Amino acid sequence: MHQAERALFATLAEPLRRLLAVAGVAVLVAGCGSTPPTSPPAAVVASSTPEASGSALESPSASPFPSAEVSPSPSASAVDLTKAPFTVLVLGGDNGFRTDAMVVVGIDPVKRTVSYASLPRDTIDVPLPVGGVFKSQKVNAFYNYAGARPNQYPQGAGRATADMMGKLLGIHIDYYAGTTFDGFMALVNAMGGVRVNVPQTVVDPYYEITMTNVGIRFNTGWQVMKGDRALIYGRTRMGDSDFQRAKRQQIFLNAAGNQLLSKQSLLTALVAAKRNLVTDFPLAQVPDLIKVIGSVPAASVTSGTVFSPPTYSKTTACTCGYALEPNLAAIRKKAATLFPWAVTP
């Protein structure tokens, strides 16, 4: 039950400086590995060219990142991100990299504002960047789908997922950054753990730590969470709901961002976790962004959005199980207000 419920990054932090710090953690370092393990085949309704055939995938023991991930182009890297707005798709997935957490972060360092939006993993029938629809398949399977089809998605799975998300929202997404369970734990451990103030006791009697160790509890109050404990805090939901889980993820990322800002020497330590991250973000600009973060007032915040029912989607019957049918018009209208500089024709 829990093995299918992955969420490493959901809603980002409320204060702007904290939110930017979390984005800085996500894109701080990058590493590339092998193609992700096989996902169940997805059906596509083509609106133009036929679907290209998929290539063979490596074994599940392989690293979760595609071997053909694309580095940022020289022109993209040349943009001074402290002077122009940009968007980043933050991906969190399991060790097979089904991207159960998808958050678009928009940062405008000139106006000192930030916007963010999350897409539920159960969303189906999303538009594909090459045309057509990811028919009756959940959006969290697209990363692996694109990675299995290098002829159709030569830009790599990460960039293709950013392009897919951009088409769904009607905006251009400049960069992406992703990590897995292992990557998340490595990041947290590289920081020496994260000190979190748990606002209320969390009890999940069904959470499987191992087959013989079932059930978790987080008491109210301050505590330092190492990687494995932090992962449980961000994943557990059976004791309450998905909505409470999203709030916990926000609380944790808030704490992680604050810790990074208060001790910037952690930037060096985080390099140790680079093999568990993949990104096309211009990493050389991270130090300058960190400086901008420290000077931004917490009051300059644009509220985040989750594209969930009833406004942005509706529950629907699907052979894939519980699913959400997106309301594209409502999603794109809201995205245009969150990321006005990135709207595409």
C-alpha positions as CSV (number, residue, x, y, z in Angstrom):
1,M,0.0,0.0,0.0
2,H,2.7,2.5,1.0
3,Q,5.1,1.3,-1.7
4,A,2.9,2.9,-4.3
5,E,2.6,6.2,-2.4
6,R,5.7,8.2,-3.0
7,A,6.1,11.8,-2.2
8,L,9.5,13.5,-1.6
9,F,8.7,17.1,-2.7
10,A,5.1,18.4,-2.7
11,T,4.3,21.9,-1.6
12,L,7.3,24.2,-1.1
13,A,7.9,26.6,1.8
14,E,5.7,29.6,2.6
15,P,8.2,32.4,3.2
16,L,10.0,33.4,0.0
17,R,13.5,33.1,1.3
18,R,12.8,29.6,2.6
19,L,11.1,28.6,-0.6
20,L,14.1,29.7,-2.7
21,A,16.4,27.9,-0.3
22,V,14.6,24.6,-0.9
23,A,14.7,25.2,-4.6
24,G,18.5,25.7,-4.2
25,V,18.8,22.4,-2.4
26,A,16.9,20.6,-5.2
27,V,19.2,22.0,-8.0
28,L,22.4,22.3,-6.1
29,V,24.3,19.4,-7.6
30,A,23.6,17.0,-10.4
31,G,24.5,13.5,-11.4
32,C,23.6,11.2,-14.3
33,G,23.3,7.4,-14.3
34,S,21.5,4.8,-16.3
35,T,18.0,4.4,-17.7
36,P,15.2,3.9,-15.1
37,P,13.6,0.5,-14.6
38,T,10.7,-0.6,-16.7
39,S,7.3,0.9,-16.1
40,P,4.0,-0.6,-17.2
41,P,3.3,0.3,-20.9
42,A,1.2,3.5,-21.4
43,A,-1.4,4.0,-24.1
44,V,-1.1,7.1,-26.2
45,V,-3.7,8.8,-28.5
46,A,-1.6,10.3,-31.2
47,S,-2.7,13.5,-32.8
48,S,0.1,13.7,-35.3
49,T,3.0,11.4,-35.8
50,P,2.9,7.7,-34.8
51,E,4.5,6.8,-31.5
52,A,8.1,5.8,-31.8
53,S,9.1,2.3,-30.5
54,G,10.7,2.1,-27.1
55,S,14.2,1.0,-26.4
56,A,15.3,-1.8,-24.0
57,L,15.6,-0.7,-20.4
58,E,18.2,-1.7,-17.9
59,S,17.6,-3.8,-14.8
60,P,15.8,-2.4,-11.7
61,S,19.2,-2.4,-9.9
62,A,20.4,0.3,-12.2
63,S,20.7,4.0,-11.1
64,P,17.3,5.7,-11.5
65,F,18.4,8.4,-13.9
66,P,18.6,8.2,-17.7
67,S,21.9,8.0,-19.4
68,A,21.0,10.6,-22.0
69,E,20.0,13.5,-19.7
70,V,20.8,16.7,-21.4
71,S,23.0,19.4,-19.9
72,P,21.9,23.0,-20.1
73,S,22.7,24.7,-23.3
74,P,25.3,27.5,-23.3
75,S,22.6,30.1,-24.0
76,A,20.5,28.9,-21.1
77,S,23.5,28.9,-18.7
78,A,24.4,32.4,-19.8
79,V,21.2,33.9,-18.4
80,D,21.7,35.7,-15.2
81,L,19.1,34.1,-13.0
82,T,19.4,36.8,-10.4
83,K,18.0,39.3,-12.9
84,A,15.3,37.5,-14.8
85,P,12.4,35.3,-13.8
86,F,12.6,31.5,-14.4
87,T,10.7,28.3,-13.7
88,V,11.9,25.0,-12.3
89,L,10.1,21.6,-12.2
90,V,11.0,19.8,-9.0
91,L,10.5,16.0,-9.3
92,G,10.4,13.5,-6.4
93,G,10.1,9.8,-7.1
94,D,10.7,6.3,-5.9
95,N,13.8,4.3,-6.7
96,G,12.2,3.3,-10.0
97,F,11.5,7.0,-10.5
98,R,7.8,7.1,-10.8
99,T,7.4,10.9,-10.2
100,D,4.8,11.0,-7.5
101,A,5.7,14.6,-6.6
102,M,5.7,17.3,-9.3
103,V,6.1,20.9,-8.3
104,V,6.6,23.9,-10.6
105,V,8.5,26.7,-8.9
106,G,8.5,30.2,-10.5
107,I,11.0,32.7,-9.1
108,D,11.2,36.4,-10.1
109,P,14.2,37.9,-8.4
110,V,13.5,41.3,-9.9
111,K,10.0,41.7,-8.4
112,R,11.0,39.5,-5.5
113,T,8.1,37.1,-5.8
114,V,7.7,33.4,-6.1
115,S,4.9,31.1,-7.2
116,Y,4.5,27.4,-7.1
117,A,2.0,24.8,-8.2
118,S,1.7,21.0,-7.6
119,L,0.1,18.5,-9.8
120,P,-1.4,15.4,-8.2
121,R,0.3,12.1,-9.2
122,D,-3.2,10.6,-10.0
123,T,-3.8,13.0,-12.9
124,I,-4.5,11.2,-16.2
125,D,-4.9,12.2,-19.8
126,V,-2.2,14.9,-19.8
127,P,-1.2,16.4,-23.1
128,L,2.1,15.1,-24.5
129,P,4.9,17.5,-25.7
130,V,5.0,15.7,-29.0
131,G,1.3,15.7,-29.5
132,G,-1.5,13.4,-28.3
133,V,-2.5,12.5,-24.8
134,F,-1.1,10.2,-22.2
135,K,-4.3,8.2,-22.4
136,S,-5.7,6.6,-19.2
137,Q,-2.3,6.6,-17.5
138,K,-1.2,8.5,-14.5
139,V,1.2,11.4,-14.9
140,N,3.7,9.8,-12.5
141,A,4.5,7.2,-15.1
142,F,5.5,9.6,-17.8
143,Y,9.2,10.0,-16.8
144,N,9.9,6.3,-17.3
145,Y,7.7,6.3,-20.4
146,A,9.8,9.1,-22.0
147,G,13.1,7.5,-20.9
148,A,12.1,4.3,-22.7
149,R,11.6,6.2,-26.0
150,P,14.8,8.1,-26.8
151,N,13.9,8.4,-30.4
152,Q,10.6,10.2,-29.5
153,Y,12.1,12.1,-26.6
154,P,15.8,12.8,-27.5
155,Q,15.9,15.6,-24.9
156,G,15.9,13.0,-22.1
157,A,13.3,11.9,-19.6
158,G,13.8,14.9,-17.2
159,R,13.6,17.5,-19.9
160,A,10.7,15.7,-21.6
161,T,8.8,15.7,-18.3
162,A,9.4,19.4,-17.9
163,D,8.1,19.9,-21.5
164,M,5.0,17.8,-20.7
165,M,4.3,19.7,-17.5
166,G,4.8,23.0,-19.4
167,K,2.3,22.0,-22.1
168,L,-0.2,21.0,-19.5
169,L,0.1,24.3,-17.7
170,G,0.5,26.4,-20.9
171,I,3.9,27.8,-19.9
172,H,7.6,27.3,-20.6
173,I,9.5,25.5,-17.9
174,D,13.2,26.5,-18.0
175,Y,14.8,23.8,-15.8
176,Y,14.1,20.6,-13.9
177,A,15.6,18.9,-10.8
178,G,14.8,15.5,-9.4
179,T,15.7,13.1,-6.7
180,T,14.7,9.6,-5.5
181,F,14.2,8.0,-2.0
182,D,17.9,7.4,-1.8
183,G,18.7,10.9,-3.0
184,F,16.4,12.5,-0.5
185,M,17.9,10.5,2.4
186,A,21.4,11.3,1.1
187,L,20.7,15.0,1.0
188,V,19.2,15.0,4.5
189,N,22.1,13.0,5.9
190,A,24.6,15.3,4.2
191,M,23.0,18.2,6.1
192,G,23.5,16.2,9.4
193,G,19.8,15.8,9.6
194,V,17.1,18.5,9.6
195,R,15.7,20.0,12.8
196,V,11.9,20.0,12.5
197,N,9.2,21.4,14.8
198,V,6.3,18.8,14.5
199,P,3.1,20.8,15.1
200,Q,0.9,17.8,16.1
201,T,1.5,14.2,16.9
202,V,1.4,11.9,13.8
203,V,0.5,8.2,14.2
204,D,0.2,5.8,11.3
205,P,-0.4,2.2,12.6
206,Y,-0.1,0.8,9.0
207,Y,3.2,2.2,7.9
208,E,5.5,-0.7,6.9
209,I,9.1,0.1,7.9
210,T,9.9,-3.5,7.3
211,M,7.6,-6.6,7.0
212,T,8.0,-7.2,10.7
213,N,8.2,-3.5,11.8
214,V,4.8,-1.8,11.2
215,G,3.6,1.5,12.5
216,I,5.2,4.9,13.1
217,R,4.8,7.8,15.5
218,F,6.1,11.4,15.5
219,N,5.5,13.3,18.7
220,T,4.7,17.0,18.8
221,G,7.8,19.3,19.2
222,W,11.3,19.8,18.0
223,Q,13.3,16.8,16.7
224,V,16.2,16.2,14.4
225,M,15.3,13.9,11.5
226,K,17.9,11.9,9.7
227,G,17.3,10.6,6.2
228,D,15.3,7.5,6.9
229,R,13.1,9.2,9.5
230,A,12.6,12.3,7.3
231,L,11.5,10.1,4.4
232,I,8.8,8.4,6.6
233,Y,7.6,11.8,7.8
234,G,7.2,12.9,4.2
235,R,5.4,9.7,3.0
236,T,3.1,8.7,5.8
237,R,-0.6,9.4,5.2
238,M,-2.7,6.4,6.4
239,G,-3.1,7.9,9.8
240,D,-4.8,11.0,8.4
241,S,-4.9,12.0,4.7
242,D,-3.0,13.1,1.6
243,F,-3.7,16.7,2.5
244,Q,-2.0,16.4,5.9
245,R,0.9,14.6,4.2
246,A,1.4,17.6,1.9
247,K,1.4,19.9,4.9
248,R,4.1,17.7,6.5
249,Q,6.2,17.9,3.4
250,Q,5.9,21.7,3.5
251,I,6.9,21.8,7.2
252,F,10.0,19.7,6.5
253,L,11.1,21.6,3.4
254,N,10.6,24.8,5.3
255,A,12.9,23.6,8.0
256,A,15.5,22.3,5.5
257,G,15.5,25.7,3.7
258,N,16.1,27.6,7.0
259,Q,18.9,25.3,8.0
260,L,20.6,25.8,4.6
261,L,20.4,29.5,4.9
262,S,21.6,29.6,8.5
263,K,24.6,27.4,7.7
264,Q,25.7,27.9,4.1
265,S,28.8,25.6,4.7
266,L,26.2,22.8,4.1
267,L,26.4,23.6,0.4
268,T,29.8,21.8,0.3
269,A,28.5,18.8,2.2
270,L,25.6,18.4,-0.1
271,V,28.0,17.7,-3.0
272,A,28.4,14.2,-1.5
273,A,24.8,13.4,-2.6
274,K,25.2,14.4,-6.2
275,R,25.0,10.9,-7.6
276,N,21.4,10.8,-6.4
277,L,20.2,14.0,-8.2
278,V,19.6,14.9,-11.8
279,T,19.1,18.4,-13.2
280,D,19.8,20.8,-16.1
281,F,19.9,23.8,-13.8
282,P,22.9,26.1,-14.3
283,L,24.6,25.1,-11.0
284,A,27.3,27.7,-11.2
285,Q,24.7,30.3,-10.3
286,V,23.6,28.7,-7.1
287,P,25.9,30.8,-4.8
288,D,24.5,34.1,-6.3
289,L,21.0,32.8,-5.9
290,I,21.7,32.0,-2.2
291,K,22.8,35.6,-1.8
292,V,19.6,36.8,-3.3
293,I,17.6,34.5,-1.0
294,G,19.1,36.1,2.1
295,S,18.1,39.6,1.1
296,V,14.4,38.8,0.2
297,P,11.8,39.8,2.7
298,A,9.5,37.0,3.8
299,A,6.4,39.2,3.0
300,S,7.1,38.8,-0.8
301,V,5.2,35.6,-1.2
302,T,2.7,34.4,-3.8
303,S,0.5,31.6,-2.5
304,G,1.0,28.1,-4.0
305,T,-1.6,26.1,-5.8
306,V,-2.4,22.4,-5.9
307,F,-4.3,21.5,-9.1
308,S,-6.8,19.3,-7.3
309,P,-10.6,18.9,-7.2
310,P,-13.1,20.4,-7.6
311,T,-11.7,23.5,-9.3
312,Y,-8.8,22.0,-11.4
313,S,-9.8,18.4,-11.8
314,K,-12.5,15.8,-11.1
315,T,-12.4,12.2,-10.1
316,T,-13.0,9.8,-12.9
317,A,-13.2,6.1,-13.5
318,C,-10.0,4.5,-14.9
319,T,-8.5,1.1,-15.3
320,C,-5.5,2.6,-13.6
321,G,-7.5,3.0,-10.4
322,Y,-8.3,6.3,-8.6
323,A,-7.7,9.0,-11.1
324,L,-8.2,12.8,-11.7
325,E,-9.3,14.2,-15.0
326,P,-7.6,17.6,-15.4
327,N,-9.6,20.8,-16.2
328,L,-7.1,22.2,-18.7
329,A,-8.8,25.6,-19.1
330,A,-8.9,26.2,-15.3
331,I,-5.3,24.9,-14.8
332,R,-3.9,27.1,-17.6
333,K,-5.8,30.2,-16.5
334,K,-4.3,29.8,-13.0
335,A,-0.9,29.0,-14.3
336,A,-0.9,32.3,-16.3
337,T,-1.5,34.2,-13.1
338,L,1.3,32.3,-11.2
339,F,3.9,32.4,-14.0
340,P,2.9,35.3,-16.3
341,W,6.4,35.7,-17.9
342,A,6.4,32.0,-19.0
343,V,3.0,31.8,-20.8
344,T,3.3,30.2,-24.2
345,P,1.1,31.1,-27.2
